[in-house]
Amino acid sequence: MKKLLALVLLPALSTFACVATNTDLESDDSQSIIELGEAEQAASTPLRQKALGRMRNGAKFFHDFVARHGGYAWHHNATNLSERWGDIQLDEDQIMIQSPGTADVTIAFVEAALADPATPALETYALDAAMALRHGQIKSGGWRLYADFKPTPTLKGCYLNTTASCSCGGCTTTSYDDQATQNALIAIMRTDHLLGFADAAISGSSSYARARVEASQFPTNGGFPQGFSGPVAARPALQASYPPSIGTSCGLANCYANSYTNEYWDDPTLNDNLATAFVEMLYWAREIYPAQAATYQAMLTAYGGFLRRAQMPQPQPAWAQQYDIQMQPRWARSWEAPAIAGQESQDVMWALLRLYQLDPSVPANRDAVGTALAYLETVDHANDTLLHRYIELDDTSPSNIGFYTVKPGGYPVQFSPAPPTYQNYGWVGPSQLAAIHAEYDRLATDTTVMKRSCQQLRADTAQAVDTAINNERWITTYSPSGPRSGATPGDYYDTSKFVQNMRTLAEFVVRTTTDCVAWNY
């Protein structure tokens, strides 16, 4: 089977003066839809035609004018495309792997190509972006946050295909942080499948990465570290527990140990929403490579077991950000305390519901979510719209649901209702508990894949169609400041907006021939 048509939404991405008019771009009122099958002709309403046109044109513009070496940054200045930003400013030989970067664009191109096989250029765009990812693959198997194409990279990486010898310390370590490797591998695997496994470079990249990802899952324990440079040792399959010396009267720096056998990045982690990313990575591996499906299903099963064991016992049956070798919440960086982690707990619940949706024969995955909801719904606040980043362990009193004040150069030493002095991270986040609870309830009787409604898809498609400039690109305006500190204010091509709109358009094109009626517009 060459084409995998399922579109999985991951829980869940001004005119350039030098661009000349290109007659290959489909105009808004074009009627020339090439080689449409009978079902597609029946679905060729005005909105669908516009969606196809915007998808083709948008992909061509982003590929032809925004890409550098086939890859992308997060933000691209629309009037000066040499000004490119990720979480740092990038030169024209550097790209972002980390979302919303090159991996996300690759997936968007793959989904566009699957939705519109009559436009073979879309397959080429996906391959070009995947090849940029391949360049950034490092010798330990996965990816880091960036890739640098200079002969002597300034963003160092121990690159698999270009680096002769590695002497750059941490640049040999594959990063799972911020879903860098998970999303890059999904993009490579999906491109491999799109191309019918016929491109040796992409197939080789996928095979190399998958073998090393498999060796990075802790045997017995089932979790993953934040990064790896080689195979990991077995860890015991322990149930999470509270660290000793619980309490607040001692002052947080003295309440919990801050000296550990391992660095935190070598211990099991849930930081930055890694749980759903691991589940989706293993899901796609299982689906795309059926000869190894048993291996990837075993990895999914083991990971589900880890997530259930990582759930803290009563009175706070949620999840921490980081665990030690005893499966107790531990310190990570100086502002990342042993605590219940609101954001990560929500991500774990989504991951467990996805695991249950994939395999309803393991009701424990859904049950764990119900237990967590019963607790977390008592501690969200601001009319149930916000959840704190950290909640004091073993203490649910309102006075101890707030913030940790950071002491520069050391661990947090004071619990406070005021935000900490380290301001680079959000200390409260949106509560997703209502949506999680709705999915928890739905799965009791319906274990099909959760999709946005046809009505919502139509509205989102209409917005993508109507906001496209010159029917080919989307603009985000940053004023008075740019998208990052130091950036020029003004209009930018944002990768996240491009990916969101492209995936919406591709989903609309597919679903107007399947479960959604052919909407008129």
GIWOBEL-V173452 format. One record per residue. RES is the residue in three letters. OMEGA is omega as a letter, one per 20 degrees, with the letter a starting at -180 (* if undefined). Layout:
RES | OMEGA
RES | OMEGA
This chain:
MET | a
LYS | a
LYS | r
LEU | a
LEU | a
ALA | r
LEU | a
VAL | r
LEU | a
LEU | r
PRO | i
ALA | *
LEU | *
SER | a
THR | r
PHE | a
ALA | a
CYS | a
VAL | r
ALA | r
THR | a
ASN | a
THR | r
ASP | a
LEU | a
GLU | a
SER | a
ASP | a
ASP | a
SER | r
GLN | a
SER | r
ILE | a
ILE | r
GLU | r
LEU | r
GLY | a
GLU | a
ALA | a
GLU | r
GLN | r
ALA | a
ALA | a
SER | r
THR | r
PRO | a
LEU | r
ARG | r
GLN | r
LYS | r
ALA | r
LEU | a
GLY | r
ARG | a
MET | a
ARG | a
ASN | a
GLY | r
ALA | a
LYS | a
PHE | a
PHE | r
HIS | a
ASP | a
PHE | a
VAL | a
ALA | r
ARG | a
HIS | a
GLY | a
GLY | a
TYR | r
ALA | r
TRP | a
HIS | a
HIS | a
ASN | a
ALA | r
THR | r
ASN | a
LEU | r
SER | r
GLU | a
ARG | a
TRP | r
GLY | r
ASP | r
ILE | r
GLN | a
LEU | r
ASP | a
GLU | r
ASP | a
GLN | r
ILE | r
MET | r
ILE | a
GLN | r
SER | j
PRO | a
GLY | a
THR | r
ALA | a
ASP | r
VAL | r
THR | r
ILE | r
ALA | r
PHE | r
VAL | a
GLU | r
ALA | r
ALA | r
LEU | a
ALA | a
ASP | a
PRO | r
ALA | r
THR | a
PRO | r
ALA | a
LEU | r
GLU | r
THR | r
TYR | r
ALA | r
LEU | a
ASP | r
ALA | r
ALA | r
MET | r
ALA | r
LEU | r
ARG | r
HIS | a
GLY | a
GLN | a
ILE | a
LYS | r
SER | r
GLY | a
GLY | a
TRP | r
ARG | a
LEU | a
TYR | r
ALA | a
ASP | a
PHE | r
LYS | r
PRO | r
THR | a
PRO | r
THR | r
LEU | a
LYS | r
GLY | r
CYS | a
TYR | a
LEU | a
ASN | a
THR | a
THR | a
ALA | r
SER | a
CYS | r
SER | a
CYS | r
GLY | a
GLY | a
CYS | r
THR | a
THR | r
THR | a
SER | r
TYR | a
ASP | a
ASP | r
GLN | a
ALA | a
THR | a
GLN | a
ASN | r
ALA | r
LEU | r
ILE | a
ALA | r
ILE | a
MET | a
ARG | r
THR | r
ASP | r
HIS | r
LEU | a
LEU | r
GLY | r
PHE | a
ALA | r
ASP | a
ALA | a
ALA | a
ILE | r
SER | r
GLY | r
SER | r
SER | a
SER | a
TYR | a
ALA | a
ARG | r
ALA | a
ARG | r
VAL | r
GLU | a
ALA | a
SER | r
GLN | a
PHE | r
PRO | r
THR | a
ASN | r
GLY | r
GLY | r
PHE | r
PRO | r
GLN | r
GLY | a
PHE | r
SER | r
GLY | r
PRO | a
VAL | r
ALA | r
ALA | r
ARG | r
PRO | r
ALA | a
LEU | r
GLN | r
ALA | r
SER | r
TYR | r
PRO | a
PRO | r
SER | r
ILE | r
GLY | r
THR | a
SER | a
CYS | a
GLY | a
LEU | a
ALA | a
ASN | a
CYS | a
TYR | r
ALA | r
ASN | r
SER | a
TYR | r
THR | a
ASN | r
GLU | a
TYR | a
TRP | r
ASP | a
ASP | r
PRO | a
THR | r
LEU | a
ASN | r
ASP | r
ASN | a
LEU | a
ALA | r
THR | a
ALA | r
PHE | a
VAL | a
GLU | r
MET | a
LEU | r
TYR | a
TRP | r
ALA | r
ARG | a
GLU | a
ILE | a
TYR | a
PRO | r
ALA | r
GLN | a
ALA | a
ALA | r
THR | a
TYR | r
GLN | r
ALA | r
MET | r
LEU | r
THR | r
ALA | a
TYR | r
GLY | r
GLY | r
PHE | a
LEU | r
ARG | r
ARG | r
ALA | r
GLN | a
MET | r
PRO | r
GLN | j
PRO | a
GLN | a
PRO | r
ALA | a
TRP | r
ALA | r
GLN | a
GLN | a
TYR | r
ASP | a
ILE | r
GLN | a
MET | r
GLN | r
PRO | a
ARG | r
TRP | r
ALA | r
ARG | a
SER | r
TRP | a
GLU | a
ALA | r
PRO | a
ALA | r
ILE | a
ALA | a
GLY | a
GLN | a
GLU | r
SER | r
GLN | r
ASP | r
VAL | r
MET | r
TRP | a
ALA | r
LEU | r
LEU | r
ARG | r
LEU | r
TYR | r
GLN | r
LEU | a
ASP | a
PRO | r
SER | r
VAL | a
PRO | a
ALA | r
ASN | r
ARG | a
ASP | a
ALA | r
VAL | r
GLY | r
THR | a
ALA | r
LEU | a
ALA | r
TYR | a
LEU | r
GLU | r
THR | a
VAL | r
ASP | a
HIS | a
ALA | a
ASN | r
ASP | a
THR | a
LEU | r
LEU | a
HIS | r
ARG | a
TYR | r
ILE | a
GLU | r
LEU | r
ASP | r
ASP | a
THR | r
SER | a
PRO | a
SER | a
ASN | r
ILE | a
GLY | a
PHE | r
TYR | r
THR | a
VAL | r
LYS | a
PRO | r
GLY | a
GLY | r
TYR | r
PRO | a
VAL | a
GLN | r
PHE | a
SER | r
PRO | a
ALA | r
PRO | a
PRO | a
THR | r
TYR | a
GLN | a
ASN | a
TYR | r
GLY | a
TRP | r
VAL | r
GLY | a
PRO | r
SER | r
GLN | a
LEU | r
ALA | r
ALA | r
ILE | a
HIS | r
ALA | r
GLU | r
TYR | r
ASP | a
ARG | a
LEU | r
ALA | a
THR | a
ASP | a
THR | r
THR | r
VAL | r
MET | r
LYS | r
ARG | a
SER | r
CYS | r
GLN | r
GLN | r
LEU | r
ARG | a
ALA | r
ASP | r
THR | r
ALA | r
GLN | r
ALA | r
VAL | a
ASP | a
THR | r
ALA | r
ILE | a
ASN | r
ASN | a
GLU | a
ARG | a
TRP | a
ILE | r
THR | a
THR | r
TYR | r
SER | j
PRO | a
SER | r
GLY | a
PRO | r
ARG | r
SER | a
GLY | a
ALA | r
THR | r
PRO | r
GLY | a
ASP | a
TYR | r
TYR | a
ASP | r
THR | a
SER | r
LYS | r
PHE | a
VAL | a
GLN | a
ASN | r
MET | a
ARG | r
THR | a
LEU | r
ALA | r
GLU | a
PHE | a
VAL | r
VAL | a
ARG | r
THR | r
THR | a
THR | a
ASP | r
CYS | r
VAL | r
ALA | a
TRP | r
ASN | a
TYR | *
